[in-house]
């Protein structure tokens, strides 16, 4: 476990470590920050806060419904027209609208948490690979399927690192689509909200932790190994254990205590690799992308 004090100390070194600045894309999080989301109001508030923290930075909203894969393609085209490289792709798009479907025929939640996120990654992968310093993709939740897809992507882009986290219970807007889910689901969420003060991860701590995941040298690509770009590690700190059980393997599955995945989870993922599940998941995802957008995804 990485203690909060060490995380904060690392985050304070970001500006001195990356003196030429970073280009970051935040999908769903409504110098060189692209915020991709639907809410102009939320984005304006976030941009205002960012400017207070760093007036020299550049912040731009790209308004889009990222549950639609064709919208994701268009957003990425806009980014690629303006940037030659990006350092960080940070994805949090999600929903609890389990009954809904998108106009492209995909389950709404699955489209946001799997297809949309992977579409951003594949579209922007050339720009990530072109970055001179940090090259990192961060995404949260959606468990084993997310990690499997990231592992498959890392095999195709070994110079980019991928971090998948479960942030715990954090107060956010993910419950906005609950009205259509029926009384039973709303009751369960209501009970969970009552328990939240006992089990939640505070937003400030969550934010510090994920800035650390995105910028620390603890999470190198498989190509970089122990020579990863990022804020240097504390003297007694090793690079993190990857999802395959090996330190510095390029894909990292982290829990809400800033710990690498348990041995049980690693065993589960190993089974998926060995029995062909990982290959089947990638093929299923690729088929959906091709059906909706017409773009072919390499198998």
Buried (B, 14 or more C-beta within 10 A) or exposed (E): EBEBEBBBEBBEBBEEBBEEBBBBBBBBBBEBBBBBBBBEEBBBEBBEEBEEEEEEBBBBBBBBBBBBBBBBBBBBEBBBEEBEBBBBBBBBBBBBBBEBBBEBEBBBBBBBBBBBBBBBBBBBBEBBBEBEBBBBBBBBBBEBBBBBBBBBBBEEBEBBBBBBBBBBBBEEEBBEBBEEBEEEBEEEBEEEEEEEEEEBBEEEBBBBBBBBBBBBBBBBBBBBEEEBBBBEBEEEBEBBBBBBBEBBBBBBBBBBEBEBBEEEBBEBBEEBBEEEBBBEBBBEBBEBBEEBBEBEBEE
